[in-house]
Amino acid sequence: MASRQPSPPLTRAQESWLLAGAFLTLAGGVFRLPPWLGAAVVLLFSLRATLWWRRQPLPPRWLLGLLVLAVSAGVLLTFRQFFGRGPGTALLTLLLVLKLFELRRARDGVAAVFLSFFLLLVHFLEAQGMSMATLALTALLVLVAALASLADDGRKIADHLRLSALMLAQATPFMLVLFLLFPRVQGPLWGMPADAWSGLSGLSDSMSPGSISSLSLSGAIAFRARFEGDPPPHALLYWRGPVLRDFDGRTWRAGPEQAATGAAASAAGLDYSVTLEPHNRRWLYALDVPLAAPPDAHLSAEYQVLAKAPVRSRIRYEMRSAPSLALDTGADAASLQPYLDLPANNPRIRALAAQWRRESPDEGAVIARMLRHFRGEKFFYTLTPPLLGEDGVDQFLFETRRGFCEHYASAFVFAMRAAGIPARVVTGYQGGERNPVDGWLTVRQSDAHAWAEVWLAGKGWLRVDPTAAIAPERVEAGLASALPAGESLPFLARADLSWLRQLRFRWEAVGNAWNQWVLGYDSQRQRELLSRLGMREPDWRAMTALMTVLCAALLAGLAAWVLRRQASTDRVQLAWQRLGRKLARSGLERCPWEGPRDYSLRVAQARPDLAQDVRAIAALYIGLRYGKLVGKASLQQLEKRVADLKPALRR
């Protein structure tokens, strides 16, 4: 039995392709690793690149074995397990960078390339934005070129990249067919139940001092909205989220969910669509006040839009809202009692609110006095308020006087309840930034806000924003204009970086288009597409048959194109073989190992009378078969020169 031949050793150029592909692959996820693991990956790759640059030998295999054990132990100590998205990605990343230390033969290179392919898939499943897609496509182009170099190292860099781009272009139609017709999967494609939704941020169903101010330091996008016409003024952009009813002295929490009484549709409503980022909660944000819920969602009794399941993937829904709608004008005393309950603390504001109510029985006058108290005293709007103790509302109102929107909303609602006025806290977002490139309104986590609602007889629930009494700029122009100088802000929200914001607008417009047309292609849009194709109720059999037919048609077209090119190449080869037979009759037979250039030189030396013609024929052959010569004219010229050479052989 013949022994198996070992794969050839890697050349320096092949190693460079493999290192470049691995670098792009690792760059897609190294910053999502724990700090020590990311540093280890950077250090190991830098060491491997240094060995390549200095042409130094690779470490022995026993040392690599020890490193594998060490990094595996480190992953286990960090994550306490090997299963799950986090430890799996970390271990795969470390194994790829260690695989680079044993790149000795072509077989090792192939293994490294396919390991990089798999890691690219993992990265893309975790982050599917435009930046990750661009990086993944670039890495894929280099990795396919690395495979081409492993098969033929004699080509130039541009030739390998050209071949890689051609192969990816040929695969693109098949990718589009699978993208459009393969059944859409909702939710993450990678992750264990314990960590599949970790890392999603947004508002919670509770509010305590500091919860919203810490969220406001993030520039991450919460959702985007697009109106049929011009959006409302900034001061009216209140995006309703969780409504908080119960208070234990420090934390506000949502009450039990109750069915809505329903709101009649209004002709004066605003129509708009919302593209919501995943946040692993059930609520859908809508402009205050929503008139109806989209499909697979409903309105609660507190006019909060709630989905049937947590939002764990980007969704788009249509909404209609009426900002002037009165809520629950005829509520009874029993339904309002939970909005009067208070814990037994904060005696100073209790006494002051009771005094205001005795002096002015009118509820509107009590509300006005509380707002005058905010305006008249030296209150400050800040992201860094001091810590509060057990009587936090009293401390805030009469001592520190420094707080963020949650402090003002909490203190206002507490005072209203102490005065016998039903009140509640509403959290959500206020404002938004219109992107001048695509017209979408972008609402970020830094726009998180809390305000109050009070119930007045005959008027129902009315919105009161205590923050507007302290920092009206927050409601009219946004967070950046309301905070004093020196406060922390998201980097791109700073007013002195307008040029960078313009770049961000353009990039986010491209990203939004990617989200709408690629990532937003969900099962509903797929059903709409198939319905246009005449498949009203498609099942897996019909979709499989359609994919098979389309892929077969693409394969037939690709095969026809290849055969056409092959036929042209065969005519070139046939002309060259015809020349060889003619010259062989004169004793100038071509050797099997002899290339066209060497053969033409030998013929020119043996037959100077044929030198010019044979050199011209060889140049045409090399250009058509290996160079950039294309077209029927060059091929016909080659065939004509070979045919015209026949009389010259009779001299």
Secondary structure, 3 states (H helix, E strand, C coil): CCCCCCCCECCHHHHHHHHHHHHHHHHCCHHHCCHHHHHHHHHHHHHHHHHHHCCCCCCCHHHHHHHHHHHHHHHHHHHCCCCCHHHHHHHHHHHHHHHHHHCCEHHHHHHHHHHHHHHHHHHHHHCCCHHHHHHHHHHHHHHHHHHHHHHCCCCCHHHHHHHHHHHHHHHHHHHHHHHHHCCCCCCCCCCCCCCCCCCCCCCCCEECCCHHHHHCCCCCEEEEEEECCCCCCHHHCEEEEEEECEECCCCEECCCCCECCCCCCCCCCEEEEEEECCCCCCEECEECCECCCCCCEEEECCCCEEECCCCCCCEEEEEEECCCCCECCCCCHHHHHHHCCCCCCCHHHHHHHHHHHHHCCCHHHHHHHHHHHHHHCCCEECCCCCCCCCCHHHHHHHHHCEECHHHHHHHHHHHHHHCCCCEEEEEEEECCEECCCCCCEEEEHHHEEEEEEEEECCCEEEEECCHHHHCHHHHHCCHHHHCCCCCCCCHHHCHHHHHHHHHHHHHHHHHHHHHHHHHCCCHHHHHHHHHHCCCCCCCHHHHHHHHHHHHHHHHHHHHHHHHHHHHHHHHHHHHHHHHHHHHHCCCCCCCCCCCHHHHHHHHHHHCHHHHHHHHHHHHHHHHHHCCCCCCHHHHHHHHHHHHHCCHHHHC
